[in-house]
Amino acid sequence: MQIARSAAALFVRQGLRATRAEDIAHAAGIAPRTFYRYFATKEEAVAPLYAAGAERWVQAVLLAPSHLSVPEALEHAVRHTLTPGTAASASSWEWVRPLIRLAGSSPALGKVWAEVCHLSEETLAQVLAERLGGGGAEGVGELGGGGEGAGQLGGGGEGVGELGGGAEDAGHGSDNVAGRPELRFAAAVAGAAVRVAVESWAAGRARLEGPEGPAELALRNLAVLRDFPWGEVARGG
């Protein structure tokens, strides 16, 4: 994660275009060849930071109290991960706004952000399947762990959960549910609800707290899933 933090600091301080992979390696205290062992491009170096946020969101859905319905679990996870001082400190959020803004202005960095979000949605579908099937957290592949080599987005990185690996590692009881188009669609909508909320907040100047903060924006977006036919998905109807 040190490489990712060094890259983020340089991108924010001196700009993405002015930052070279060699600069990131120097700031992280490693040789350039070591950098390229983990990442193919300088943009991929911040993938662990993007993925860490996505991982916290999916993990919070997974670990939400079992008595909550799926919509309630999604909203619980939003409050847990997007409220300053809960899953992430307020100081951590100081990095979020500029990094998300950079993803919107750089096609290469935007691709990294988009891939992390897509892999997160795949894992979220598996988590939702577990909740619908009552299999619990034990059936889902680990969302955390790995080494710094996160350049492949899900191939294992320090601080980067194995996003995208959950479907293969999960308990077989929920595999069929997770693969249903309706549940994949719901996971995509839920993921987009959070992604768009964070992107919208990052593009403006609103405070973290309040009606225009990322948590409140995401909760409003997630309201569309309250009437989703979760029971029919669970029954395969």
MDAnalysis code that builds the backbone (N, CA, C; Angstrom):
import MDAnalysis as mda
import numpy as np

u = mda.Universe.empty(711, n_residues=237, atom_resindex=np.repeat(np.arange(237), 3), trajectory=True)
u.add_TopologyAttr("name", ["N", "CA", "C"] * 237)
u.add_TopologyAttr("resid", np.arange(1, 238))
u.add_TopologyAttr("resname", ["MET", "GLN", "ILE", "ALA", "ARG", "SER", "ALA", "ALA", "ALA", "LEU", "PHE", "VAL", "ARG", "GLN", "GLY", "LEU", "ARG", "ALA", "THR", "ARG", "ALA", "GLU", "ASP", "ILE", "ALA", "HIS", "ALA", "ALA", "GLY", "ILE", "ALA", "PRO", "ARG", "THR", "PHE", "TYR", "ARG", "TYR", "PHE", "ALA", "THR", "LYS", "GLU", "GLU", "ALA", "VAL", "ALA", "PRO", "LEU", "TYR", "ALA", "ALA", "GLY", "ALA", "GLU", "ARG", "TRP", "VAL", "GLN", "ALA", "VAL", "LEU", "LEU", "ALA", "PRO", "SER", "HIS", "LEU", "SER", "VAL", "PRO", "GLU", "ALA", "LEU", "GLU", "HIS", "ALA", "VAL", "ARG", "HIS", "THR", "LEU", "THR", "PRO", "GLY", "THR", "ALA", "ALA", "SER", "ALA", "SER", "SER", "TRP", "GLU", "TRP", "VAL", "ARG", "PRO", "LEU", "ILE", "ARG", "LEU", "ALA", "GLY", "SER", "SER", "PRO", "ALA", "LEU", "GLY", "LYS", "VAL", "TRP", "ALA", "GLU", "VAL", "CYS", "HIS", "LEU", "SER", "GLU", "GLU", "THR", "LEU", "ALA", "GLN", "VAL", "LEU", "ALA", "GLU", "ARG", "LEU", "GLY", "GLY", "GLY", "GLY", "ALA", "GLU", "GLY", "VAL", "GLY", "GLU", "LEU", "GLY", "GLY", "GLY", "GLY", "GLU", "GLY", "ALA", "GLY", "GLN", "LEU", "GLY", "GLY", "GLY", "GLY", "GLU", "GLY", "VAL", "GLY", "GLU", "LEU", "GLY", "GLY", "GLY", "ALA", "GLU", "ASP", "ALA", "GLY", "HIS", "GLY", "SER", "ASP", "ASN", "VAL", "ALA", "GLY", "ARG", "PRO", "GLU", "LEU", "ARG", "PHE", "ALA", "ALA", "ALA", "VAL", "ALA", "GLY", "ALA", "ALA", "VAL", "ARG", "VAL", "ALA", "VAL", "GLU", "SER", "TRP", "ALA", "ALA", "GLY", "ARG", "ALA", "ARG", "LEU", "GLU", "GLY", "PRO", "GLU", "GLY", "PRO", "ALA", "GLU", "LEU", "ALA", "LEU", "ARG", "ASN", "LEU", "ALA", "VAL", "LEU", "ARG", "ASP", "PHE", "PRO", "TRP", "GLY", "GLU", "VAL", "ALA", "ARG", "GLY", "GLY"])
u.atoms.positions = np.array([
    [0.826, -1.215, 0.000],
    [0.000, 0.000, 0.000],
    [0.857, 1.260, 0.000],
    [2.128, 1.129, 0.407],
    [3.001, 2.303, 0.431],
    [3.192, 2.873, -0.967],
    [3.287, 2.007, -1.968],
    [3.427, 2.492, -3.342],
    [2.188, 3.279, -3.737],
    [1.026, 2.754, -3.394],
    [-0.234, 3.430, -3.739],
    [-0.318, 4.790, -3.070],
    [0.053, 4.860, -1.798],
    [0.001, 6.150, -1.093],
    [0.992, 7.144, -1.694],
    [2.166, 6.657, -2.050],
    [3.165, 7.542, -2.657],
    [2.666, 8.060, -3.994],
    [2.052, 7.179, -4.783],
    [1.522, 7.594, -6.083],
    [0.417, 8.625, -5.905],
    [-0.492, 8.365, -4.970],
    [-1.601, 9.295, -4.746],
    [-1.090, 10.664, -4.324],
    [-0.109, 10.685, -3.432],
    [0.431, 11.960, -2.962],
    [1.047, 12.752, -4.113],
    [1.773, 12.072, -4.988],
    [2.391, 12.751, -6.122],
    [1.353, 13.214, -7.133],
    [0.358, 12.377, -7.398],
    [-0.687, 12.764, -8.345],
    [-1.407, 14.022, -7.875],
    [-1.693, 14.073, -6.571],
    [-2.434, 15.210, -6.029],
    [-1.549, 16.451, -5.962],
    [-0.291, 16.256, -5.596],
    [0.592, 17.403, -5.376],
    [1.101, 18.017, -6.681],
    [1.526, 17.182, -7.621],
    [2.152, 17.739, -8.817],
    [1.421, 17.395, -10.115],
    [0.328, 16.643, -10.000],
    [-0.459, 16.324, -11.181],
    [-0.104, 14.982, -11.769],
    [-1.076, 14.367, -12.420],
    [-0.874, 13.043, -12.996],
    [0.121, 13.077, -14.142],
    [-0.019, 14.058, -15.028],
    [0.846, 14.123, -16.212],
    [2.296, 14.347, -15.832],
    [2.542, 15.129, -14.795],
    [3.914, 15.455, -14.413],
    [4.581, 14.360, -13.591],
    [3.830, 13.364, -13.199],
    [4.371, 12.295, -12.355],
    [4.770, 11.100, -13.207],
    [6.007, 10.641, -13.027],
    [6.487, 9.455, -13.730],
    [6.484, 8.262, -12.788],
    [6.487, 7.084, -13.365],
    [6.567, 5.865, -12.552],
    [7.842, 5.885, -11.711],
    [8.927, 6.423, -12.293],
    [10.188, 6.506, -11.563],
    [10.064, 7.416, -10.343],
    [9.261, 8.462, -10.453],
    [9.037, 9.360, -9.316],
    [8.316, 8.623, -8.189],
    [7.338, 7.820, -8.568],
    [6.587, 7.055, -7.566],
    [7.511, 6.059, -6.875],
    [8.323, 5.366, -7.667],
    [9.249, 4.390, -7.092],
    [10.205, 5.063, -6.105],
    [10.736, 6.221, -6.500],
    [11.656, 6.945, -5.613],
    [10.962, 7.352, -4.320],
    [9.732, 7.859, -4.429],
    [9.005, 8.299, -3.238],
    [8.671, 7.123, -2.327],
    [8.464, 5.945, -2.917],
    [8.124, 4.762, -2.120],
    [9.357, 4.033, -1.610],
    [10.531, 4.484, -2.041],
    [11.775, 3.868, -1.577],
    [12.075, 2.534, -2.223],
    [11.683, 2.377, -3.479],
    [11.935, 1.129, -4.197],
    [12.579, 1.446, -5.541],
    [13.117, 0.441, -6.184],
    [13.708, 0.610, -7.503],
    [12.602, 0.619, -8.563],
    [12.812, 1.315, -9.669],
    [11.811, 1.312, -10.744],
    [11.444, -0.083, -11.219],
    [12.410, -0.980, -11.283],
    [12.097, -2.333, -11.736],
    [11.163, -3.047, -10.748],
    [11.281, -2.680, -9.478],
    [10.356, -3.255, -8.489],
    [8.955, -2.716, -8.703],
    [8.864, -1.431, -9.020],
    [7.554, -0.847, -9.322],
    [6.889, -1.598, -10.459],
    [7.619, -1.837, -11.526],
    [7.033, -2.480, -12.700],
    [6.774, -3.975, -12.470],
    [7.330, -4.519, -11.432],
    [6.996, -5.894, -11.070],
    [5.552, -5.972, -10.579],
    [5.072, -4.884, -9.976],
    [3.734, -4.848, -9.417],
    [2.717, -4.179, -10.343],
    [3.139, -3.146, -11.048],
    [2.201, -2.340, -11.835],
    [2.714, -2.140, -13.250],
    [1.811, -2.236, -14.203],
    [2.188, -2.039, -15.602],
    [2.269, -0.570, -15.964],
    [1.490, 0.264, -15.296],
    [1.474, 1.700, -15.579],
    [1.455, 2.477, -14.269],
    [1.757, 3.765, -14.361],
    [1.744, 4.593, -13.152],
    [0.325, 4.729, -12.610],
    [-0.681, 4.753, -13.506],
    [-2.072, 4.897, -13.066],
    [-2.512, 3.725, -12.205],
    [-2.044, 2.528, -12.537],
    [-2.446, 1.347, -11.767],
    [-1.931, 1.380, -10.330],
    [-0.972, 2.238, -10.060],
    [-0.380, 2.272, -8.725],
    [-1.378, 2.679, -7.650],
    [-2.423, 3.449, -8.028],
    [-3.402, 3.856, -7.023],
    [-4.582, 2.881, -6.948],
    [-4.550, 1.810, -7.732],
    [-5.628, 0.820, -7.672],
    [-5.869, 0.288, -6.264],
    [-4.819, 0.049, -5.458],
    [-5.079, -0.437, -4.098],
    [-5.924, 0.522, -3.264],
    [-5.748, 1.833, -3.456],
    [-6.549, 2.792, -2.700],
    [-8.004, 2.774, -3.164],
    [-8.210, 2.744, -4.467],
    [-9.578, 2.618, -4.985],
    [-10.225, 1.330, -4.473],
    [-9.481, 0.237, -4.579],
    [-10.039, -1.066, -4.214],
    [-10.292, -1.199, -2.722],
    [-9.480, -0.522, -1.907],
    [-9.693, -0.599, -0.460],
    [-11.046, -0.020, -0.084],
    [-11.420, 1.086, -0.732],
    [-12.737, 1.660, -0.462],
    [-13.851, 0.753, -0.932],
    [-13.696, 0.178, -2.123],
    [-14.709, -0.744, -2.637],
    [-14.825, -1.969, -1.745],
    [-13.697, -2.432, -1.253],
    [-13.689, -3.603, -0.375],
    [-14.433, -3.325, 0.928],
    [-14.215, -2.145, 1.499],
    [-14.903, -1.808, 2.755],
    [-16.407, -1.810, 2.569],
    [-16.862, -1.301, 1.424],
    [-18.295, -1.241, 1.142],
    [-18.895, -2.645, 1.039],
    [-18.246, -3.526, 0.258],
    [-18.763, -4.888, 0.097],
    [-18.692, -5.654, 1.415],
    [-17.603, -5.474, 2.135],
    [-17.443, -6.171, 3.410],
    [-18.508, -5.725, 4.402],
    [-18.860, -4.447, 4.379],
    [-19.887, -3.948, 5.297],
    [-21.250, -4.550, 4.970],
    [-21.535, -4.768, 3.688],
    [-22.783, -5.453, 3.314],
    [-22.761, -6.881, 3.835],
    [-21.638, -7.548, 3.659],
    [-21.483, -8.930, 4.101],
    [-21.691, -9.074, 5.601],
    [-21.144, -8.137, 6.365],
    [-21.153, -8.245, 7.824],
    [-22.309, -7.497, 8.483],
    [-23.209, -6.944, 7.693],
    [-24.373, -6.271, 8.278],
    [-25.180, -7.272, 9.099],
    [-25.832, -6.830, 10.162],
    [-26.612, -7.747, 11.003],
    [-27.546, -8.629, 10.176],
    [-27.612, -9.887, 10.532],
    [-28.338, -10.868, 9.719],
    [-29.837, -10.621, 9.670],
    [-30.386, -9.901, 10.665],
    [-31.836, -9.675, 10.671],
    [-32.260, -8.593, 9.665],
    [-31.285, -7.879, 9.100],
    [-31.621, -6.824, 8.154],
    [-31.991, -7.407, 6.794],
    [-32.955, -6.794, 6.140],
    [-33.269, -7.166, 4.766],
    [-32.128, -6.711, 3.870],
    [-32.125, -7.148, 2.614],
    [-31.050, -6.739, 1.714],
    [-31.002, -5.220, 1.538],
    [-32.118, -4.541, 1.268],
    [-32.041, -3.079, 1.163],
    [-31.530, -2.429, 2.442],
    [-31.948, -2.943, 3.585],
    [-31.481, -2.399, 4.863],
    [-29.985, -2.647, 5.046],
    [-29.509, -3.825, 4.607],
    [-28.080, -4.132, 4.717],
    [-27.254, -3.206, 3.827],
    [-27.759, -2.920, 2.630],
    [-27.063, -1.995, 1.733],
    [-26.980, -0.599, 2.347],
    [-28.079, -0.141, 2.926],
    [-28.087, 1.188, 3.534],
    [-27.215, 1.222, 4.785],
    [-27.243, 0.130, 5.558],
    [-26.367, 0.019, 6.732],
    [-24.903, 0.132, 6.303],
    [-24.550, -0.539, 5.208],
    [-23.169, -0.522, 4.730],
    [-22.757, 0.873, 4.268],
    [-23.684, 1.593, 3.644],
    [-23.400, 2.960, 3.211],
    [-23.097, 3.841, 4.416],
    [-23.933, 3.749, 5.430],
    [-23.700, 4.577, 6.625],
    [-22.377, 4.230, 7.281],
    [-22.027, 2.946, 7.248],
    [-20.799, 2.498, 7.896],
    [-19.562, 2.941, 7.135],
    [-19.617, 2.924, 5.805],
    [-18.408, 3.183, 5.019],
    [-18.282, 4.617, 4.514],
    [-19.396, 5.314, 4.347],
    [-19.327, 6.654, 3.771],
    [-19.514, 7.770, 4.787],
    [-19.614, 7.421, 6.041],
    [-19.698, 8.423, 7.099],
    [-18.318, 8.608, 7.710],
    [-17.765, 9.811, 7.717],
    [-16.422, 10.034, 8.267],
    [-16.318, 9.575, 9.715],
    [-15.192, 8.914, 10.008],
    [-14.954, 8.472, 11.368],
    [-15.465, 7.089, 11.683],
    [-16.087, 6.416, 10.719],
    [-16.559, 5.049, 10.964],
    [-15.547, 4.078, 10.373],
    [-15.767, 3.632, 9.130],
    [-14.819, 2.706, 8.514],
    [-13.522, 3.401, 8.116],
    [-13.607, 4.674, 7.782],
    [-12.415, 5.434, 7.384],
    [-12.408, 6.760, 8.133],
    [-11.216, 7.213, 8.476],
    [-11.093, 8.468, 9.206],
    [-11.385, 9.645, 8.289],
    [-11.692, 10.769, 8.901],
    [-11.957, 11.976, 8.120],
    [-10.739, 12.368, 7.291],
    [-9.543, 12.140, 7.826],
    [-8.332, 12.486, 7.081],
    [-8.182, 11.634, 5.825],
    [-8.653, 10.379, 5.889],
    [-8.572, 9.520, 4.708],
    [-9.413, 10.065, 3.569],
    [-10.518, 10.709, 3.925],
    [-11.396, 11.266, 2.903],
    [-10.759, 12.427, 2.155],
    [-9.704, 13.027, 2.738],
    [-9.023, 14.118, 2.052],
    [-8.373, 13.646, 0.755],
    [-8.056, 12.334, 0.690],
    [-7.472, 11.777, -0.517],
    [-8.546, 11.404, -1.530],
    [-9.740, 11.124, -1.064],
    [-10.770, 10.585, -1.945],
    [-11.167, 11.582, -3.023],
    [-11.479, 12.794, -2.614],
    [-11.981, 13.781, -3.578],
    [-11.011, 14.013, -4.745],
    [-9.744, 14.334, -4.493],
    [-8.849, 14.562, -5.636],
    [-8.606, 13.314, -6.472],
    [-8.552, 12.137, -5.857],
    [-8.307, 10.919, -6.627],
    [-9.495, 10.570, -7.519],
    [-10.700, 10.774, -7.025],
    [-11.881, 10.509, -7.845],
    [-11.986, 11.553, -8.952],
    [-11.664, 12.792, -8.641],
    [-11.663, 13.830, -9.678],
    [-10.669, 13.498, -10.780],
    [-9.489, 13.027, -10.410],
    [-8.488, 12.671, -11.401],
    [-8.983, 11.543, -12.298],
    [-9.720, 10.596, -11.720],
    [-10.265, 9.493, -12.522],
    [-11.249, 9.999, -13.560],
    [-11.906, 11.113, -13.265],
    [-12.852, 11.682, -14.208],
    [-12.207, 12.461, -15.334],
    [-10.960, 12.881, -15.126],
    [-10.284, 13.697, -16.143],
    [-9.215, 12.942, -16.916],
    [-8.821, 11.781, -16.421],
    [-7.790, 10.982, -17.083],
    [-8.387, 9.661, -17.564],
    [-8.410, 9.401, -18.871],
    [-8.945, 8.130, -19.368],
    [-8.223, 6.913, -18.785],
    [-6.895, 7.016, -18.646],
    [-6.136, 5.872, -18.126],
    [-6.477, 5.603, -16.669],
    [-6.572, 6.658, -15.877],
    [-6.923, 6.479, -14.472],
    [-8.401, 6.118, -14.335],
    [-9.235, 6.675, -15.209],
    [-10.645, 6.322, -15.196],
    [-10.859, 4.848, -15.479],
    [-10.024, 4.261, -16.328],
    [-10.111, 2.832, -16.620],
    [-9.808, 2.005, -15.375],
    [-8.802, 2.421, -14.620],
    [-8.463, 1.716, -13.380],
    [-9.633, 1.777, -12.396],
    [-10.193, 2.965, -12.238],
    [-11.340, 3.161, -11.344],
    [-12.528, 2.309, -11.795],
    [-12.805, 2.291, -13.089],
    [-13.933, 1.536, -13.617],
    [-13.745, 0.036, -13.404],
    [-12.535, -0.463, -13.577],
    [-12.278, -1.889, -13.388],
    [-12.457, -2.291, -11.928],
    [-11.991, -1.437, -11.022],
    [-12.187, -1.726, -9.596],
    [-13.677, -1.776, -9.266],
    [-14.443, -0.816, -9.784],
    [-15.882, -0.781, -9.514],
    [-16.583, -2.008, -10.082],
    [-16.182, -2.432, -11.276],
    [-16.808, -3.595, -11.902],
    [-16.534, -4.865, -11.093],
    [-15.292, -5.045, -10.675],
    [-14.955, -6.222, -9.887],
    [-15.668, -6.204, -8.543],
    [-15.828, -5.012, -7.985],
    [-16.558, -4.887, -6.727],
    [-18.011, -5.312, -6.891],
    [-18.625, -4.949, -8.020],
    [-20.013, -5.335, -8.278],
    [-20.157, -6.852, -8.371],
    [-19.177, -7.511, -8.984],
    [-19.233, -8.965, -9.083],
    [-19.197, -9.612, -7.699],
    [-18.341, -9.100, -6.839],
    [-18.258, -9.642, -5.494],
    [-19.509, -9.304, -4.695],
    [-20.060, -8.108, -4.908],
    [-21.294, -7.729, -4.225],
    [-22.428, -8.674, -4.600],
    [-22.514, -9.094, -5.855],
    [-23.551, -10.039, -6.262],
    [-23.440, -11.327, -5.458],
    [-22.215, -11.791, -5.224],
    [-22.023, -13.010, -4.434],
    [-22.446, -12.793, -2.980],
    [-22.115, -11.627, -2.439],
    [-22.503, -11.319, -1.059],
    [-24.021, -11.248, -0.929],
    [-24.679, -10.616, -1.891],
    [-26.140, -10.539, -1.850],
    [-26.752, -11.927, -1.962],
    [-26.152, -12.779, -2.781],
    [-26.642, -14.154, -2.892],
    [-26.535, -14.879, -1.563],
    [-25.445, -14.647, -0.857],
    [-25.269, -15.273, 0.458],
    [-26.335, -14.793, 1.437],
    [-26.620, -13.516, 1.397],
    [-27.632, -12.985, 2.314],
    [-29.016, -13.535, 1.962],
    [-29.317, -13.639, 0.696],
    [-30.615, -14.163, 0.289],
    [-30.740, -15.648, 0.583],
    [-29.599, -16.352, 0.457],
    [-29.636, -17.789, 0.681],
    [-29.430, -18.202, 2.112],
    [-29.085, -17.224, 2.965],
    [-28.896, -17.538, 4.378],
    [-27.626, -18.308, 4.655],
    [-26.661, -18.252, 3.680],
    [-25.438, -19.013, 3.865],
    [-24.468, -18.376, 4.826],
    [-24.641, -17.063, 5.073],
    [-23.766, -16.377, 6.020],
    [-22.425, -16.031, 5.402],
    [-21.574, -15.425, 6.232],
    [-20.297, -14.908, 5.741],
    [-19.308, -16.000, 5.393],
    [-19.459, -17.193, 5.961],
    [-18.450, -18.212, 5.757],
    [-18.404, -18.711, 4.320],
    [-19.516, -18.552, 3.586],
    [-19.545, -19.066, 2.224],
    [-18.876, -18.183, 1.207],
    [-18.497, -16.977, 1.587],
    [-17.968, -16.027, 0.626],
    [-16.454, -16.006, 0.697],
    [-15.815, -15.952, -0.471],
    [-14.362, -15.874, -0.506],
    [-13.872, -14.632, 0.200],
    [-12.622, -14.676, 0.670],
    [-12.066, -13.555, 1.426],
    [-12.036, -12.293, 0.587],
    [-12.415, -11.186, 1.233],
    [-12.376, -9.893, 0.560],
    [-11.098, -9.142, 0.879],
    [-10.290, -9.647, 1.764],
    [-9.072, -8.941, 2.138],
    [-7.867, -9.828, 1.999],
    [-6.708, -9.204, 2.091],
    [-5.476, -9.963, 2.044],
    [-4.730, -9.754, 0.745],
    [-3.567, -10.383, 0.635],
    [-2.780, -10.301, -0.591],
    [-1.536, -9.465, -0.409],
    [-0.774, -9.310, -1.475],
    [0.456, -8.537, -1.450],
    [0.317, -7.266, -2.270],
    [1.345, -6.444, -2.361],
    [1.185, -5.127, -2.988],
    [0.923, -5.224, -4.481],
    [1.077, -6.353, -5.094],
    [0.913, -6.475, -6.531],
    [-0.521, -6.360, -6.958],
    [-1.076, -5.174, -6.850],
    [-2.480, -4.964, -7.184],
    [-2.651, -4.420, -8.576],
    [-1.606, -4.416, -9.354],
    [-1.711, -3.873, -10.690],
    [-2.737, -4.606, -11.532],
    [-3.021, -5.863, -11.200],
    [-3.972, -6.635, -11.977],
    [-5.370, -6.573, -11.394],
    [-5.601, -5.672, -10.465],
    [-6.931, -5.405, -9.930],
    [-7.680, -6.669, -9.541],
    [-7.299, -7.222, -8.442],
    [-7.989, -8.419, -7.989],
    [-7.048, -9.600, -7.975],
    [-5.822, -9.395, -8.428],
    [-4.858, -10.464, -8.411],
    [-4.123, -10.530, -7.089],
    [-4.580, -9.767, -6.103],
    [-3.944, -9.771, -4.801],
    [-3.091, -8.548, -4.635],
    [-3.356, -7.723, -3.652],
    [-2.558, -6.526, -3.427],
    [-2.625, -6.145, -1.976],
    [-1.582, -5.533, -1.478],
    [-1.567, -5.128, -0.081],
    [-2.685, -4.136, 0.131],
    [-3.631, -4.474, 0.980],
    [-4.762, -3.611, 1.223],
    [-5.836, -3.741, 0.167],
    [-5.624, -4.587, -0.837],
    [-6.624, -4.763, -1.879],
    [-7.238, -6.125, -1.698],
    [-8.528, -6.168, -1.431],
    [-9.186, -7.452, -1.288],
    [-9.179, -8.191, -2.599],
    [-9.478, -9.468, -2.554],
    [-9.518, -10.259, -3.771],
    [-10.830, -10.001, -4.480],
    [-11.032, -8.730, -4.852],
    [-12.262, -8.352, -5.517],
    [-12.345, -9.066, -6.850],
    [-13.454, -9.728, -7.048],
    [-13.622, -10.485, -8.273],
    [-13.327, -11.944, -8.076],
    [-12.692, -12.307, -6.968],
    [-12.397, -13.711, -6.720],
    [-13.477, -14.386, -5.925],
    [-14.434, -13.612, -5.409],
    [-15.430, -14.177, -4.531],
    [-16.300, -15.222, -5.179],
    [-16.642, -15.032, -6.438],
    [-17.570, -15.946, -7.083],
    [-17.004, -17.346, -7.168],
    [-15.704, -17.481, -7.433],
    [-15.123, -18.793, -7.558],
    [-14.865, -19.425, -6.213],
    [-14.586, -18.594, -5.203],
    [-14.241, -19.120, -3.895],
    [-15.446, -19.346, -3.008],
    [-16.608, -18.874, -3.411],
    [-17.762, -18.900, -2.534],
    [-18.355, -20.279, -2.410],
    [-19.189, -20.430, -1.401],
    [-19.886, -21.682, -1.190],
    [-20.778, -21.983, -2.368],
    [-20.881, -23.258, -2.728],
    [-21.628, -23.638, -3.922],
    [-23.107, -23.363, -3.780],
    [-23.617, -23.259, -2.561],
    [-25.045, -23.086, -2.372],
    [-25.587, -21.799, -2.951],
    [-24.755, -20.784, -3.077],
    [-25.229, -19.495, -3.565],
    [-24.775, -19.198, -4.986],
    [-24.020, -20.116, -5.601],
    [-23.487, -19.845, -6.938],
    [-24.587, -19.566, -7.946],
    [-25.638, -20.399, -7.934],
    [-26.704, -20.221, -8.913],
    [-27.428, -18.903, -8.714],
    [-27.633, -18.523, -7.444],
    [-28.317, -17.266, -7.159],
    [-27.489, -16.088, -7.649],
    [-26.193, -16.098, -7.354],
    [-25.326, -14.972, -7.718],
    [-25.256, -14.789, -9.226],
    [-25.408, -15.879, -9.979],
    [-25.310, -15.783, -11.422],
    [-26.593, -15.364, -12.112],
    [-27.669, -15.226, -11.368],
    [-28.929, -14.847, -11.992],
    [-28.870, -13.400, -12.487],
    [-29.375, -13.156, -13.685],
    [-29.300, -11.799, -14.235],
    [-29.932, -10.751, -13.330],
    [-31.031, -11.121, -12.649],
    [-31.705, -10.145, -11.789],
    [-30.803, -9.697, -10.643],
    [-30.066, -10.653, -10.064],
    [-29.212, -10.299, -8.935],
    [-27.966, -9.542, -9.413],
    [-27.443, -9.924, -10.550],
    [-26.311, -9.177, -11.105],
    [-26.727, -7.746, -11.419],
    [-27.955, -7.594, -11.914],
    [-28.473, -6.251, -12.196],
    [-28.604, -5.450, -10.899],
    [-29.150, -6.083, -9.854],
    [-29.315, -5.391, -8.570],
    [-27.970, -4.984, -7.993],
    [-26.974, -5.869, -8.087],
    [-25.641, -5.538, -7.583],
    [-25.034, -4.387, -8.375],
    [-25.269, -4.389, -9.690],
    [-24.757, -3.295, -10.526],
    [-25.412, -1.972, -10.158],
    [-26.727, -2.006, -9.900],
    [-27.442, -0.782, -9.518],
    [-26.954, -0.293, -8.154],
    [-26.802, -1.222, -7.205],
    [-26.323, -0.832, -5.872],
    [-24.912, -0.259, -5.953],
    [-24.051, -0.917, -6.739],
    [-22.698, -0.403, -6.904],
    [-22.683, 0.965, -7.556],
    [-23.532, 1.138, -8.575],
    [-23.606, 2.437, -9.249],
    [-24.153, 3.507, -8.320],
    [-25.089, 3.125, -7.441],
    [-25.653, 4.092, -6.500],
    [-24.561, 4.697, -5.624],
    [-23.651, 3.853, -5.174],
    [-22.560, 4.328, -4.329],
    [-21.509, 5.054, -5.166],
    [-21.166, 4.471, -6.309],
    [-20.143, 5.091, -7.161],
    [-20.551, 6.495, -7.605],
    [-21.777, 6.635, -8.089],
    [-22.238, 7.936, -8.562],
    [-22.309, 8.936, -7.412],
    [-22.697, 8.467, -6.236],
    [-22.747, 9.358, -5.077],
    [-21.363, 9.898, -4.745],
    [-20.371, 9.014, -4.723],
    [-19.007, 9.451, -4.411],
    [-18.470, 10.363, -5.504],
    [-18.723, 10.007, -6.768],
    [-18.250, 10.837, -7.872],
    [-18.913, 12.209, -7.869],
    [-20.209, 12.244, -7.572],
    [-20.925, 13.525, -7.546],
    [-20.413, 14.413, -6.429],
    [-20.198, 13.812, -5.264],
    [-19.656, 14.581, -4.145],
    [-18.252, 15.079, -4.473],
    [-17.432, 14.221, -5.061],
    [-16.054, 14.599, -5.371],
    [-15.991, 15.721, -6.394],
    [-16.959, 15.767, -7.301],
    [-16.953, 16.793, -8.354],
    [-17.323, 18.171, -7.837],
    [-17.976, 18.221, -6.671],
    [-18.403, 19.506, -6.121],
    [-17.574, 19.942, -4.939],
    [-18.192, 20.756, -4.102],
    [-17.483, 21.276, -2.928],
    [-18.254, 21.021, -1.641],
    [-19.236, 20.141, -1.690],
    [-20.054, 19.870, -0.503],
    [-19.219, 19.226, 0.598],
    [-19.660, 19.438, 1.820],
    [-18.993, 18.830, 2.973],
    [-19.267, 17.328, 2.980],
    [-18.464, 16.600, 3.748],
    [-18.668, 15.160, 3.882],
    [-20.004, 14.846, 4.539],
    [-20.338, 15.624, 5.562],
    [-21.596, 15.420, 6.255],
    [-22.676, 16.274, 5.594],
    [-23.924, 15.923, 5.855],
    [-25.008, 16.741, 5.341],
    [-25.682, 16.129, 4.127],
    [-26.705, 16.787, 3.614],
    [-27.529, 16.222, 2.537],
    [-26.802, 16.012, 1.223],
    [-25.703, 16.734, 0.994],
    [-24.957, 16.567, -0.252],
    [-23.662, 15.788, -0.051],
    [-23.508, 15.180, 1.128],
    [-22.348, 14.338, 1.381],
    [-22.518, 12.986, 0.702],
    [-21.453, 12.204, 0.563],
    [-21.547, 10.930, -0.150],
    [-22.520, 9.939, 0.463],
    [-22.603, 9.902, 1.796],
    [-23.508, 8.945, 2.437],
    [-24.961, 9.258, 2.110],
    [-25.356, 10.518, 2.262],
    [-26.749, 10.889, 2.001],
    [-27.094, 10.750, 0.524],
    [-26.163, 11.089, -0.349],
    [-26.403, 10.913, -1.780],
    [-26.597, 9.432, -2.120],
    [-25.762, 8.580, -1.549],
    [-25.872, 7.144, -1.822],
    [-27.171, 6.567, -1.281],
    [-27.583, 7.001, -0.107],
    [-28.833, 6.512, 0.468],
    [-30.025, 6.892, -0.407],
    [-29.999, 8.099, -0.937],
    [-31.085, 8.504, -1.837],
    [-31.069, 7.664, -3.114],
    [-29.881, 7.385, -3.618],
    [-29.782, 6.559, -4.818],
    [-30.257, 5.130, -4.570],
    [-29.924, 4.593, -3.404],
    [-30.277, 3.206, -3.083],
    [-31.778, 3.006, -2.872],
    [-32.499, 4.093, -2.693],
    [-33.936, 3.972, -2.453],
    [-34.649, 3.235, -3.583],
    [-34.059, 3.257, -4.784],
    [-34.708, 2.596, -5.925],
    [-34.747, 1.083, -5.753],
    [-33.907, 0.531, -4.872],
    [-33.858, -0.918, -4.694],
    [-34.752, -1.412, -3.565],
    [-35.439, -0.516, -2.874],
    [-36.286, -0.960, -1.767],
    [-37.438, -1.843, -2.242],
    [-37.938, -1.577, -3.455],
    [-39.053, -2.360, -3.978],
    [-38.603, -3.433, -4.961],
    [-37.307, -3.687, -5.019],
    [-36.802, -4.746, -5.900],
    [-37.327, -6.092, -5.405],
    [-37.721, -7.008, -6.305],
    [-38.314, -8.288, -5.872],
    [-37.264, -9.281, -5.358],
    [-36.690, -8.979, -4.200],
    [-35.633, -9.829, -3.655],
    [-36.115, -11.250, -3.394],
    [-37.340, -11.387, -2.924],
    [-37.857, -12.717, -2.642],
    [-37.939, -13.580, -3.885],
    [-38.338, -12.999, -4.994],
    [-38.428, -13.754, -6.242],
    [-37.039, -14.185, -6.717],
    [-36.054, -13.330, -6.541],
    [-34.690, -13.682, -6.916],
    [-34.196, -14.860, -6.090],
    [-34.480, -14.821, -4.774],
    [-34.040, -15.893, -3.893],
    [-34.699, -17.225, -4.255],
    [-35.971, -17.160, -4.706],
    [-36.695, -18.385, -5.045],
    [-36.433, -18.816, -6.478],
    [-35.771, -17.949, -7.234],
    [-35.517, -18.272, -8.624],
    [-36.717, -18.015, -9.509],
    [-37.664, -17.176, -8.999],
    [-38.871, -16.903, -9.753],
    [-38.700, -15.793, -10.758],
])
